[in-house]
Amino acid sequence: MYIIFTMVKEVEVRIENFLNTCKQLGLKITPQRQAVYEALLNREDHPTVEEIYADVKKKYPFISLATVYRTVETLEELGLVKKVAYWGSSARYDANIYEHHHLICLKCGAIRDLEMETGWYMPEEIEGYKTISFSIHIYGVCPLCRKKGF
């Protein structure tokens, strides 16, 4: 019960942060924009824009895919979502903006957050690059695919 309450509270706090960020930057707070952000907050599977679109379209049937793309790009620019991209796949998006890592299934493409201490310190600069953040991607085969015999 406590975990569910904490998760609901976290979503409420993040929506409030989203609304405040939009107000501070003078961005309109449209129902569609808020629905896109809420769709991301309510998923843990790192959806593609097309998957977000399918979720939002249930509530707003006239929303366009282009609107969802623009909204996700805006949310990324605002630092409210992160792009999780890896080779051979469409970009996926994550509303968990805190430092964390990912487990990625090589068979079905599922992505799962992984909280793990790496013991690695990120220098401020590497080979001339100013570093900003890092995420480790660990590739394997998920339990569901393993069960299917992959």
N, C-alpha and C positions, 0 to 999 in steps of 0.2 A: 504494500500500500504506500509506504514512504517513498519508494523508488518511483512509482507512477506519479505521485504528487510532485516530486522533485523534477521529473522530466516535463510535466505540464508547466510547472513554474518556470523552468528554463526556456521553454518555447515562448511563454508569455513575455519574459524579459527580452528575448531576442527579437520578438515582433515589436515591442516597445522601442528597442534600440533602432530597428529598421525605420520605424515611423519618425523617430527623432532625427536620424541621419537624413532622411528625405526632406524633412522640414528645414533643417540647417542648411542644406544645399539648394533649397528652393525647387526640389523635384516634386511634381504632383504625386499625390498618394492615390493612385487609381485602384479600384477593386481588383483589376486584373494584375497589376504589379504586386499587390499584397498577396493575391492568390498564388502567383508564381513562387514567391518567397516561402509562403506557408507550405506549398507542395514540396519544396526542397527540405524544409524543416521536418516534415512528417515522414521523410524517407531516410532509410539508412543504407540503401543499396547503391548510392552514387549514380543517379539516373542520367541518361542523355537528355538533351533538350527535347527530343521527340517524346520521351517518356514523361517528362514534365508537362509537355503540351497535352498529352492524352489525359493526364490527371486534371489539369486546369479546364480542359474542354468540357468535362463533365458538369462543371458549375457554370462556365461561361462558354456556351456552344459556338458563339460567333467570334471568339478570339482567334487570331491568326498565328500560324507557326512563326512568322516573321516577328510578331510582337513578343512572343515568348523568347525567341533568340535575342532580341534587343534587350529585353528585361533581364535575362540571365547575364548578358555582357555587362549591363549597368550594375547589377548586383556584384559581379566580380570586380569591376572597377572601384566600387565603394568598399571593397574588402569584406562584404557580407557573405560571400561564398568563394570557394576555391575550385579551380579547374583541376581535375585529376586526370591526367592524360598519360597514356603509355602506348608503346608500339602496337600497331595492328588493331587499334580500337578507336571508336568515336570518343570524343572528349566526354568525360563524365563530370558531374558537379557534386560538390559536397558542402553542406551548410555548416559542417563542423570546421570552423576556421582556426581552431586551436592546433598547436603543433601535435601531429600524430603521424602514424605510418599506416601502410595498407598491405593487406593480404589480397592477392589477385589470382583467380583461378584461370589457368591456361586453357581450360576446356570450354567453360561457359562464359567466361569474362566477368564473373561476379567479383565485386570488390567489397572488402570488409575493413572497417577501421581496426587498427591495432595500436593499443597503448603499450609501449615498450620502451624501456630505458636502454639506449644504445651505448651510453658511455662515451659518445663521440661529441667533442666540442667543435662547434662550427666557427672557424676563424672569420674575422671581419672581411677578409679578402683572400681569394684563392686564384692564383695564376692571372691576376689582373682584374678578376671579377669581384665586384662588391657583392658580398653575400647578403641575402635577405632572409631566407628560410630554407629548410630542407625536409624531405620526406623520403623514407626508405620504402621501396616497393619489394615485397617478398612474393615470388611467384611459386605456385604449386597447383594442386588439384583439390578442390573443395570437397567436403564430406558427401554432398549430394552426387557429384560426378564420380567420386570413388565408389559410392554405393551402386552406381550404374555400370561400374566395371571399367571406367576410364583410367 
